[in-house]
Amino acid sequence: MGFNTALSGIKASADYLSVTGNNIANADTTGFKKSRIEFDDLYNTSVLGAGSGNSIGSGVSVSKVSQEFAPGNLSYTDNNLDLAVDGSGFFVLDAGVSQTYTRAGNFKLDESGFLVTNTGSHVQGFNAVDNVVGGNLEDLKIPTDRIAPEATTSMELKVNLNSDNKDVPAYIKADFDPTNPDSYNYTQTQGAVDANGRTHVVTYYYSKSELPNTYQVHVTVDGNLTDDTGVPFMGETYATYNTSEGGVDYNGDGILEQPNQLLYLGAAKPGAADIAAMTQAPITINGTLGGVAITSTLAPTEVRDNSSVARDEFDPLNVDSYNYGNTRTVYDSVGGAHTLGYYFIKQGENNDYELRVTLDGKETYTDPLTGNETRFLKENTSVGFDAAGNLRGTYRGLPPYDVPQPINLEITGIDPSNRGKVTPLDLFGSTQFALENTDTFDQDGFAAGELQGVSFDEDGLLVATYSNQQTATLGQIALANFDSTDGLIPNGHTGWLASKGSGPADIGRPNSGTLGRIQGGALEESNVDLTAELVALIEAQRNYQANSKTLETENTVTQTIINLR
């Protein structure tokens, strides 16, 4: 029996050497899990199966070669298709006959765009349709088609307009003083003859009021604000002018009012009804100076216009014609890029701004149905803020010319192939704080794009990036887990098969339940510890030599007995 004992030890040591050598050979194999040999001792048994209390062992046997599924280190690569599982779980592969499972994520694309292993097995996952990941497990495919363009259908603009923005000319808060040029914008003189036939100099001073294009008019006679009795020569008077662009028929007579034309002249601040009626009362001065009565009248047609101080006609190329402007890119239905401009013009002191919109530098387009020039954004559109600087609303109409009516901002004609298309513009969240003029803009259109690359996120979602800066979700890789990984059967190529001992695969999505997360651009290294394996190699060699010595000794003893005479 000594020979059998020694031979079992030699065989076990040889198996130990084989397992250790296999571990060492696969020290650089991606996703490899090292094996561990497990031994059992052997004892003789009687016919009835019961061992004697004085039984001598009969050697050793290999009871099992098990694999240790401890995770290996992650090695980062430059390949986005290299994947590693950070945590528990196995990639699911379709080898054509049955599903196999692996921790090696060095995947490739085949000629049909499927994700495969080096041996051609298809990686399993959940493909997406229109960015929606499905629920059926199938071969994971990466479509290489270009992405079709999308026209801009909605826009979001969040702007902050500096609360220090000024109307042009700016409202004059200072009390009027004819000796202080900062208390008025411009002047006009007129001669007046008193009752004695003496000529006096009447000077009119125009001071910008709180309303757009509206001035409070003051007067002096020979430099005097009041007559002999201390009464002003003229009562409170306001003059309102058209903008520098004109082009609007306020009174409905079918004739467009001219740029900087006088629209209102009267004793009260004007309203929309006054502008519509074109109310213009002559300016009359009365009083006594040096005991002599003076009376003079300035007809509306003689009133000087405000063109010398008024804001320039709106021009996107002239930064002095607006307070803040910016341009962004929008897209038509075939993916053509267009430059959308938006410009804010402070109007008066009630936190109102006129909003102007251009496309490719123009404010209008030719309506294909009528042939008329039509604005992308209807005229007299305004944006208002409350006293706290928050957006009050968007309106059609500018005071004092109109009564503002709340509207939803809509831009037409930005798609040349469909001029009738209406595109909403949302200003929600816009403010008027004491900060620099800034904005953030977002729109949902884009040009056609070619596939530039793919990557996986930690949830295993396969995300494609395109040359038009768009991204799309193409699918999600699947992971599997088992009740007992010790029951998995090695199948070669760093893969395993499920067995009765492992239980069926529990397939799910990464980063959910007990399944680990995905690390893209990385591979899991072998969990072989070379230092420990080299020590095991020495142990196996020592055991082999020791068992050989047992065999040698047994042979010597036997030979001695045979030589007895």
C-alpha positions as CSV (number, residue, x, y, z in Angstrom):
1,M,0.0,0.0,0.0
2,G,3.0,2.3,0.5
3,F,3.4,2.5,-3.3
4,N,-0.2,3.6,-3.8
5,T,0.1,6.2,-1.1
6,A,3.2,7.6,-2.7
7,L,1.8,7.5,-6.2
8,S,-1.4,9.3,-5.1
9,G,0.8,12.0,-3.5
10,I,2.8,12.3,-6.7
11,K,-0.3,12.6,-8.8
12,A,-1.9,15.2,-6.5
13,S,1.3,17.2,-6.6
14,A,1.4,17.0,-10.3
15,D,-2.2,18.3,-10.4
16,Y,-1.2,21.1,-8.0
17,L,1.6,22.0,-10.4
18,S,-0.8,22.0,-13.3
19,V,-3.3,24.2,-11.6
20,T,-0.6,26.6,-10.5
21,G,0.9,26.6,-13.9
22,N,-2.4,27.4,-15.5
23,N,-2.9,30.3,-13.2
24,I,0.5,31.6,-14.0
25,A,-0.1,31.2,-17.7
26,N,-3.3,33.2,-17.5
27,A,-1.9,36.0,-15.3
28,D,-2.5,38.5,-18.2
29,T,-5.7,37.0,-19.5
30,T,-8.5,39.6,-19.3
31,G,-11.3,38.6,-16.9
32,F,-9.5,35.3,-15.9
33,K,-10.4,33.9,-12.5
34,K,-7.7,31.8,-10.8
35,S,-8.3,28.2,-9.8
36,R,-7.6,26.6,-6.5
37,I,-7.0,22.8,-6.0
38,E,-8.6,21.2,-3.1
39,F,-7.4,17.8,-1.6
40,D,-9.1,15.0,0.4
41,D,-7.3,12.3,2.3
42,L,-8.0,8.6,1.5
43,Y,-8.7,5.7,4.0
44,N,-9.3,2.0,3.4
45,T,-12.8,0.7,4.2
46,S,-14.1,-2.7,5.0
47,V,-16.6,-4.6,2.8
48,L,-19.4,-3.2,5.0
49,G,-18.0,0.3,4.4
50,A,-16.9,0.9,7.9
51,G,-13.3,1.9,8.6
52,S,-11.2,0.4,11.3
53,G,-10.2,2.6,14.2
54,N,-6.6,1.7,13.5
55,S,-6.8,2.4,9.7
56,I,-3.8,3.8,8.0
57,G,-4.4,6.5,5.3
58,S,-4.2,5.4,1.7
59,G,-3.0,8.7,0.3
60,V,-4.6,11.8,-1.2
61,S,-7.1,12.6,-3.9
62,V,-8.1,15.8,-5.7
63,S,-11.6,16.5,-4.6
64,K,-12.2,19.7,-6.7
65,V,-10.6,22.4,-8.7
66,S,-12.6,25.5,-7.9
67,Q,-12.4,29.0,-9.2
68,E,-12.1,32.1,-7.1
69,F,-14.4,34.9,-8.5
70,A,-12.8,37.7,-6.5
71,P,-12.6,40.9,-8.8
72,G,-9.4,41.8,-10.5
73,N,-8.0,45.2,-10.9
74,L,-9.4,47.6,-13.5
75,S,-7.0,48.6,-16.3
76,Y,-8.1,51.7,-18.3
77,T,-7.7,51.7,-22.1
78,D,-8.4,54.0,-25.0
79,N,-11.1,51.8,-26.4
80,N,-14.7,52.8,-25.6
81,L,-15.9,49.3,-26.4
82,D,-13.7,47.8,-23.6
83,L,-16.0,47.2,-20.6
84,A,-15.5,46.0,-17.1
85,V,-18.0,45.1,-14.4
86,D,-17.3,47.1,-11.2
87,G,-19.1,44.8,-8.7
88,S,-20.9,41.5,-9.2
89,G,-22.3,40.2,-12.5
90,F,-21.3,38.6,-15.8
91,F,-21.7,39.8,-19.4
92,V,-24.1,37.6,-21.3
93,L,-22.9,36.0,-24.6
94,D,-24.8,34.1,-27.3
95,A,-22.3,31.5,-28.6
96,G,-24.9,30.1,-31.0
97,V,-25.7,27.0,-29.0
98,S,-26.2,28.3,-25.5
99,Q,-25.6,31.4,-23.4
100,T,-22.2,31.8,-21.9
101,Y,-21.1,34.3,-19.3
102,T,-17.9,36.2,-19.0
103,R,-16.1,38.9,-17.1
104,A,-13.9,39.7,-20.1
105,G,-15.2,42.9,-21.8
106,N,-12.7,43.2,-24.6
107,F,-15.5,43.5,-27.2
108,K,-15.4,44.5,-30.9
109,L,-17.7,45.4,-33.7
110,D,-18.3,42.9,-36.5
111,E,-19.0,43.8,-40.1
112,S,-22.8,44.1,-39.4
113,G,-22.4,46.4,-36.4
114,F,-23.0,43.8,-33.7
115,L,-21.0,43.8,-30.5
116,V,-19.0,40.6,-30.4
117,T,-16.1,38.9,-28.6
118,N,-12.8,37.8,-30.1
119,T,-14.3,34.4,-30.8
120,G,-17.4,35.8,-32.5
121,S,-19.9,35.4,-29.7
122,H,-22.6,38.1,-29.7
123,V,-22.9,40.3,-26.6
124,Q,-26.5,40.4,-25.3
125,G,-28.4,43.5,-24.3
126,F,-31.5,45.6,-24.8
127,N,-31.6,47.5,-28.0
128,A,-33.2,51.0,-28.2
129,V,-35.7,52.4,-30.6
130,D,-35.9,56.2,-30.7
131,N,-33.8,56.5,-27.5
132,V,-36.2,54.1,-25.7
133,V,-34.5,51.0,-24.4
134,G,-36.5,47.9,-25.0
135,G,-37.1,44.9,-22.7
136,N,-36.2,42.0,-24.9
137,L,-32.8,40.4,-24.6
138,E,-31.1,40.3,-28.0
139,D,-27.8,40.8,-29.8
140,L,-26.6,44.3,-29.0
141,K,-26.2,46.3,-32.2
142,I,-24.6,49.7,-32.9
143,P,-26.3,51.3,-35.9
144,T,-23.8,53.3,-37.9
145,D,-26.4,55.3,-39.8
146,R,-26.2,59.1,-39.8
147,I,-28.7,60.9,-37.7
148,A,-31.5,62.8,-39.6
149,P,-31.8,66.5,-39.0
150,E,-34.5,68.0,-36.8
151,A,-36.1,71.4,-37.3
152,T,-36.2,73.8,-34.4
153,T,-39.7,73.5,-32.9
154,S,-39.2,75.3,-29.6
155,M,-36.8,77.8,-28.0
156,E,-36.1,78.8,-24.5
157,L,-34.3,82.0,-23.7
158,K,-33.4,82.9,-20.1
159,V,-32.1,86.5,-20.1
160,N,-31.0,88.9,-17.4
161,L,-31.3,92.5,-18.5
162,N,-29.3,94.9,-16.3
163,S,-31.5,97.0,-14.1
164,D,-29.2,99.9,-14.9
165,N,-30.1,99.8,-18.6
166,K,-31.3,103.2,-19.8
167,D,-33.9,104.4,-22.2
168,V,-32.5,106.6,-25.0
169,P,-32.4,109.4,-24.2
170,A,-32.4,108.6,-20.5
171,Y,-35.1,109.8,-18.1
172,I,-34.1,113.1,-16.4
173,K,-34.8,112.9,-12.7
174,A,-33.3,116.3,-11.9
175,D,-35.6,119.2,-11.4
176,F,-35.7,121.5,-14.3
177,D,-33.3,124.4,-14.1
178,P,-32.6,126.5,-17.3
179,T,-29.1,127.1,-16.1
180,N,-28.4,123.4,-15.7
181,P,-27.9,121.6,-19.1
182,D,-28.3,118.3,-17.4
183,S,-31.9,119.0,-16.6
184,Y,-33.1,119.0,-20.2
185,N,-32.3,117.4,-23.6
186,Y,-32.7,120.1,-26.2
187,T,-34.3,123.6,-26.6
188,Q,-36.3,125.6,-29.0
189,T,-36.6,129.4,-29.1
190,Q,-39.4,131.7,-30.3
191,G,-39.9,135.5,-30.4
192,A,-43.0,136.9,-28.6
193,V,-44.2,140.5,-28.8
194,D,-45.8,142.1,-25.7
195,A,-48.6,144.6,-25.5
196,N,-46.1,147.5,-26.0
197,G,-44.6,145.9,-29.1
198,R,-41.4,144.8,-27.5
199,T,-40.0,141.5,-28.5
200,H,-39.1,138.8,-25.9
201,V,-37.2,135.6,-26.2
202,V,-39.3,132.5,-25.4
203,T,-37.3,129.4,-24.9
204,Y,-38.8,125.9,-24.7
205,Y,-36.9,123.1,-22.9
206,Y,-37.6,119.5,-23.6
207,S,-36.8,117.1,-20.7
208,K,-37.1,113.3,-21.2
209,S,-40.0,112.0,-19.1
210,E,-40.6,108.4,-17.8
211,L,-42.5,107.4,-20.9
212,P,-40.8,106.4,-24.2
213,N,-40.2,109.2,-26.6
214,T,-42.1,111.5,-24.4
215,Y,-40.8,114.9,-23.1
216,Q,-42.0,117.3,-20.5
217,V,-41.9,120.8,-21.9
218,H,-40.7,123.8,-19.8
219,V,-40.6,127.5,-20.9
220,T,-38.8,130.7,-20.0
221,V,-39.4,134.2,-21.2
222,D,-36.2,136.2,-21.3
223,G,-34.8,133.6,-18.9
224,N,-37.7,133.9,-16.4
225,L,-39.6,130.8,-15.3
226,T,-42.5,132.8,-13.8
227,D,-44.2,136.1,-14.5
228,D,-44.5,139.1,-12.2
229,T,-47.0,137.2,-9.9
230,G,-44.8,134.1,-9.6
231,V,-47.0,132.0,-11.8
232,P,-45.3,129.9,-14.5
233,F,-45.9,131.2,-18.1
234,M,-47.0,127.7,-19.1
235,G,-48.7,124.8,-17.4
236,E,-47.5,121.2,-17.4
237,T,-47.1,120.1,-21.0
238,Y,-46.0,116.8,-22.6
239,A,-44.9,116.0,-26.1
240,T,-44.7,112.5,-27.5
241,Y,-43.0,111.6,-30.8
242,N,-42.9,108.6,-33.1
243,T,-39.9,106.3,-33.0
244,S,-36.9,106.9,-35.4
245,E,-38.3,104.2,-37.6
246,G,-41.9,105.3,-38.0
247,G,-43.9,103.0,-40.2
248,V,-47.0,102.7,-38.0
249,D,-50.5,104.0,-38.5
250,Y,-51.6,105.0,-35.0
251,N,-54.8,106.9,-35.9
252,G,-56.1,104.4,-38.5
253,D,-56.3,106.9,-41.4
254,G,-54.3,104.6,-43.7
255,I,-51.2,106.8,-43.6
256,L,-48.1,105.7,-41.8
257,E,-46.8,108.2,-39.3
258,Q,-43.3,109.5,-40.1
259,P,-40.1,108.9,-38.1
260,N,-39.9,111.3,-35.1
261,Q,-43.3,112.8,-36.0
262,L,-45.1,114.6,-33.2
263,L,-48.0,112.3,-32.1
264,Y,-49.2,114.1,-29.0
265,L,-49.0,117.5,-27.4
266,G,-51.0,118.2,-24.3
267,A,-51.2,119.0,-20.6
268,A,-51.3,115.4,-19.3
269,K,-49.2,112.4,-19.7
270,P,-50.4,110.7,-22.9
271,G,-52.2,107.3,-23.2
272,A,-53.0,105.1,-26.1
273,A,-56.3,106.9,-26.7
274,D,-54.4,110.3,-27.0
275,I,-52.0,108.8,-29.5
276,A,-54.8,107.2,-31.5
277,A,-56.7,110.6,-31.6
278,M,-53.4,112.4,-32.5
279,T,-54.3,115.0,-29.8
280,Q,-52.1,118.0,-30.3
281,A,-53.1,121.2,-28.5
282,P,-51.0,124.3,-29.3
283,I,-48.6,125.5,-26.5
284,T,-49.8,128.8,-25.1
285,I,-47.9,131.1,-22.8
286,N,-49.5,133.8,-20.7
287,G,-48.3,136.2,-18.1
288,T,-46.9,139.6,-17.3
289,L,-43.4,140.7,-17.3
290,G,-42.5,144.2,-16.1
291,G,-46.2,144.9,-15.9
292,V,-46.7,144.2,-19.5
293,A,-48.8,141.3,-20.7
294,I,-47.2,138.7,-22.9
295,T,-49.0,136.1,-24.9
296,S,-47.5,133.6,-27.4
297,T,-48.6,130.4,-29.1
298,L,-46.4,127.6,-30.5
299,A,-48.4,125.5,-33.0
300,P,-47.9,121.7,-33.1
301,T,-46.4,122.0,-36.6
302,E,-43.8,124.4,-35.2
303,V,-42.7,122.1,-32.3
304,R,-39.2,120.9,-32.8
305,D,-38.9,117.1,-33.1
306,N,-36.6,114.9,-31.0
307,S,-34.4,113.6,-33.8
308,S,-31.3,115.2,-32.3
309,V,-31.4,113.1,-29.2
310,A,-33.6,110.2,-30.1
311,R,-32.4,106.6,-30.3
312,D,-31.2,105.5,-33.7
313,E,-33.5,103.4,-35.9
314,F,-33.1,99.7,-34.9
315,D,-30.2,98.1,-36.7
316,P,-28.7,94.8,-35.4
317,L,-25.3,96.0,-36.6
318,N,-25.6,99.2,-34.6
319,V,-25.1,98.4,-30.9
320,D,-26.3,101.9,-30.0
321,S,-29.8,101.1,-31.2
322,Y,-30.6,98.5,-28.5
323,N,-29.6,97.7,-25.0
324,Y,-28.7,94.1,-25.3
325,G,-28.6,91.6,-28.2
326,N,-27.2,88.2,-29.0
327,T,-27.3,85.6,-31.8
328,R,-27.8,81.9,-31.7
329,T,-28.2,79.0,-34.2
330,V,-31.5,77.4,-35.2
331,Y,-32.2,74.8,-37.8
332,D,-34.7,74.3,-40.6
333,S,-36.3,71.0,-41.6
334,V,-33.4,69.9,-43.8
335,G,-30.8,70.7,-41.2
336,G,-29.8,74.1,-42.6
337,A,-28.4,76.4,-39.9
338,H,-29.7,79.9,-39.5
339,T,-28.7,82.7,-37.2
340,L,-31.4,83.9,-34.9
341,G,-30.9,87.3,-33.3
342,Y,-32.8,88.7,-30.4
343,Y,-32.5,92.3,-29.2
344,F,-34.0,94.1,-26.2
345,I,-34.6,97.9,-26.3
346,K,-35.4,99.7,-23.1
347,Q,-38.7,101.7,-23.4
348,G,-39.3,104.2,-20.6
349,E,-38.9,103.7,-16.9
350,N,-41.6,101.1,-16.2
351,N,-39.3,98.1,-16.8
352,D,-40.5,97.5,-20.3
353,Y,-38.4,96.4,-23.2
354,E,-39.2,96.2,-26.9
355,L,-38.2,92.8,-28.3
356,R,-36.9,92.5,-31.9
357,V,-36.0,89.3,-33.7
358,T,-33.9,88.8,-36.8
359,L,-33.1,85.7,-38.8
360,D,-29.8,85.8,-40.8
361,G,-29.7,89.5,-40.1
362,K,-33.1,90.3,-41.4
363,E,-36.3,91.2,-39.5
364,T,-38.7,90.2,-42.3
365,Y,-39.3,87.4,-44.8
366,T,-41.5,87.3,-47.9
367,D,-44.7,85.5,-47.2
368,P,-45.2,83.0,-50.0
369,L,-49.0,83.2,-49.8
370,T,-49.3,87.0,-49.9
371,G,-46.0,88.2,-51.2
372,N,-45.9,90.7,-48.4
373,E,-42.9,91.4,-46.2
374,T,-43.7,89.9,-42.8
375,R,-41.8,90.2,-39.5
376,F,-40.5,87.0,-37.9
377,L,-41.8,88.6,-34.6
378,K,-44.7,90.9,-34.9
379,E,-44.0,94.6,-34.3
380,N,-44.6,96.3,-30.9
381,T,-43.8,93.1,-29.0
382,S,-42.6,93.9,-25.5
383,V,-41.3,92.2,-22.4
384,G,-42.1,93.5,-18.9
385,F,-40.5,93.0,-15.4
386,D,-41.9,93.8,-12.0
387,A,-40.3,96.0,-9.3
388,A,-38.4,92.9,-7.9
389,G,-36.8,92.2,-11.3
390,N,-38.9,89.1,-12.1
391,L,-40.6,88.6,-15.5
392,R,-44.0,90.2,-15.5
393,G,-45.1,88.9,-18.9
394,T,-44.8,89.3,-22.6
395,Y,-47.1,91.7,-24.5
396,R,-48.2,93.1,-27.8
397,G,-48.2,96.8,-27.7
398,L,-45.9,99.5,-26.2
399,P,-47.2,102.3,-23.9
400,P,-48.0,105.1,-24.5
401,Y,-48.7,104.1,-28.1
402,D,-50.9,101.1,-27.3
403,V,-52.5,99.3,-24.4
404,P,-50.3,96.2,-23.9
405,Q,-52.1,92.9,-24.3
406,P,-50.6,89.7,-22.8
407,I,-49.4,87.2,-25.5
408,N,-47.4,84.0,-25.9
409,L,-44.2,84.7,-27.8
410,E,-44.3,83.1,-31.2
411,I,-41.9,83.4,-34.1
412,T,-43.0,82.6,-37.6
413,G,-41.1,81.9,-40.8
414,I,-37.8,80.7,-39.4
415,D,-38.0,77.5,-41.6
416,P,-37.7,78.7,-45.2
417,S,-39.3,75.5,-46.4
418,N,-42.4,76.1,-44.2
419,R,-42.9,79.8,-43.6
420,G,-46.2,79.2,-41.9
421,K,-44.7,77.2,-39.1
422,V,-45.0,78.9,-35.7
423,T,-42.1,78.4,-33.2
424,P,-42.7,79.4,-29.6
425,L,-40.1,81.3,-27.6
426,D,-40.2,80.8,-23.9
427,L,-38.7,83.5,-21.6
428,F,-39.6,81.8,-18.4
429,G,-37.0,82.6,-15.7
430,S,-35.8,85.8,-17.3
431,T,-34.9,88.6,-14.9
432,Q,-34.0,92.2,-14.6
433,F,-31.3,92.3,-11.8
434,A,-28.4,94.6,-11.2
435,L,-26.1,92.2,-13.1
436,E,-24.5,92.3,-16.5
437,N,-26.7,91.6,-19.5
438,T,-26.5,87.9,-20.1
439,D,-28.6,85.0,-21.5
440,T,-28.8,81.3,-21.9
441,F,-30.5,79.9,-25.0
442,D,-31.7,76.4,-25.8
443,Q,-33.5,75.0,-28.8
444,D,-34.4,71.5,-30.0
445,G,-33.2,71.5,-33.6
446,F,-30.0,70.1,-35.1
447,A,-28.4,69.4,-38.4
448,A,-27.8,65.9,-39.9
449,G,-24.8,64.2,-38.3
450,E,-22.4,61.3,-38.8
451,L,-21.7,58.8,-36.1
452,Q,-18.4,59.8,-34.4
453,G,-18.2,57.4,-31.5
454,V,-20.0,55.3,-28.9
455,S,-19.4,54.8,-25.2
456,F,-21.1,53.1,-22.2
457,D,-22.1,54.9,-19.0
458,E,-22.2,53.3,-15.6
459,D,-25.7,52.0,-16.1
460,G,-24.5,50.1,-19.2
461,L,-26.4,52.5,-21.6
462,L,-24.8,52.6,-25.0
463,V,-24.6,56.3,-26.0
464,A,-23.7,57.4,-29.5
465,T,-22.2,60.8,-30.3
466,Y,-22.6,62.5,-33.7
467,S,-20.8,65.2,-35.6
468,N,-23.7,67.6,-34.9
469,Q,-23.1,67.4,-31.2
470,Q,-26.2,65.3,-30.7
471,T,-26.3,62.1,-28.6
472,A,-28.6,59.1,-28.8
473,T,-29.1,56.0,-26.6
474,L,-28.7,52.9,-28.8
475,G,-29.2,50.3,-26.1
476,Q,-28.1,48.9,-22.8
477,I,-25.8,45.9,-22.1
478,A,-27.2,43.1,-20.0
479,L,-25.6,41.5,-16.9
480,A,-26.3,38.1,-15.2
481,N,-25.9,36.9,-11.7
482,F,-26.2,33.4,-10.1
483,D,-27.2,32.0,-6.8
484,S,-23.9,30.2,-6.6
485,T,-21.0,31.2,-8.9
486,D,-19.1,28.2,-7.6
487,G,-21.5,26.0,-9.6
488,L,-20.5,27.6,-12.9
489,I,-18.8,25.3,-15.4
490,P,-15.7,26.7,-17.2
491,N,-16.2,26.7,-21.0
492,G,-12.9,28.2,-22.2
493,H,-12.2,31.6,-23.7
494,T,-12.8,33.0,-20.2
495,G,-16.4,32.0,-20.3
496,W,-18.7,29.9,-18.0
497,L,-21.8,27.9,-18.5
498,A,-24.7,27.8,-16.0
499,S,-25.3,24.4,-14.3
500,K,-27.7,22.9,-11.8
501,G,-25.2,23.8,-9.1
502,S,-25.1,27.5,-10.1
503,G,-28.8,27.9,-10.7
504,P,-30.3,29.7,-13.7
505,A,-29.0,33.1,-14.7
506,D,-30.7,36.1,-13.2
507,I,-30.4,38.6,-16.1
508,G,-30.9,42.3,-15.5
509,R,-29.6,45.8,-16.1
510,P,-26.3,47.1,-14.7
511,N,-26.3,49.3,-11.5
512,S,-29.6,47.8,-10.4
513,G,-30.3,45.3,-7.6
514,T,-27.2,43.3,-6.8
515,L,-25.6,43.9,-10.2
516,G,-22.5,46.0,-10.5
517,R,-22.0,49.1,-12.6
518,I,-20.2,49.3,-15.9
519,Q,-16.9,51.0,-16.3
520,G,-16.4,52.0,-19.9
521,G,-12.9,52.2,-21.5
522,A,-11.6,49.7,-19.0
523,L,-10.9,45.9,-18.7
524,E,-10.8,43.7,-15.6
525,E,-7.4,42.1,-15.2
526,S,-6.8,38.6,-14.1
527,N,-7.1,38.1,-10.3
528,V,-4.0,35.9,-10.3
529,D,-1.4,37.0,-7.7
530,L,1.9,36.0,-9.3
531,T,3.8,36.2,-6.0
532,A,1.4,33.7,-4.3
533,E,1.5,31.4,-7.4
534,L,5.3,31.3,-7.4
535,V,5.2,30.3,-3.7
536,A,2.6,27.7,-4.6
537,L,4.9,26.4,-7.4
538,I,7.6,25.9,-4.8
539,E,5.2,24.1,-2.5
540,A,4.0,21.8,-5.3
541,Q,7.6,21.0,-6.3
542,R,8.5,20.2,-2.7
543,N,5.5,18.0,-2.3
544,Y,6.3,16.2,-5.6
545,Q,9.9,15.6,-4.5
546,A,8.8,14.4,-1.0
547,N,6.3,11.9,-2.4
548,S,8.9,10.7,-4.8
549,K,11.2,10.1,-1.8
550,T,8.4,8.0,-0.2
551,L,8.2,5.9,-3.4
552,E,12.0,5.6,-3.4
553,T,12.1,4.5,0.2
554,E,9.3,2.0,-0.3
555,N,11.1,0.6,-3.2
556,T,14.3,0.2,-1.1
557,V,12.5,-1.6,1.7
558,T,10.8,-3.9,-0.8
559,Q,14.1,-4.7,-2.4
560,T,15.7,-5.5,0.9
561,I,13.0,-8.0,1.7
562,I,13.4,-9.6,-1.8
563,N,17.2,-9.9,-1.2
564,L,16.7,-11.9,2.0
565,R,17.9,-15.5,1.5
